[in-house]
């Protein structure tokens, strides 16, 4: 994938540094002895944010660099899980930019992912639990109505992967 190299990971680290914790690296004497090696564990479970898997990949700076009008319209995406909460957190960190989240309807009580998205100000719109209903229908209608920027993991994959790579960058620096 063009554009994803060590320089991109370093640049991502500079952009997201104010929004993440530099998580510790731990070792285990017992595991080292059992394996005859030195093992190092990057403790991303101590990361800020709702779902740590996405905390580094959701760079809030594209939202904050938007024009004031674009920022007021917000960002839209569809997600059935942690992507929604991470995007809502990024929009909140970037200055209360609306995060429009399309989520499939779930049976029963409010789910963990819904609570996480709402906790960071995500505005949830529910749809039927199919890919067509999520992206091509409900999210498209939401974008047409609000003028929000559509955040797509496919289009933003290099930014996302560079952000994720910052955990390895810190591991290399610390070890």
Buried (B, 14 or more C-beta within 10 A) or exposed (E): EEEBEEEBBEBBBEBBEEBBEBBEBEEEEEEEEEEEEEEEBBEBEEBEBBBBBBBBBBBBBBBBEBEEEBBBBBBBBBBBBBBBBBBBBBBBBBEEBBBBBBBBEEEEEEBEBBEBBBEBBBBBBBBEEEEEBBBEBBBBEBBEEBEBBBBEBEEBBBBBBBBBBBBEBBBEEEE
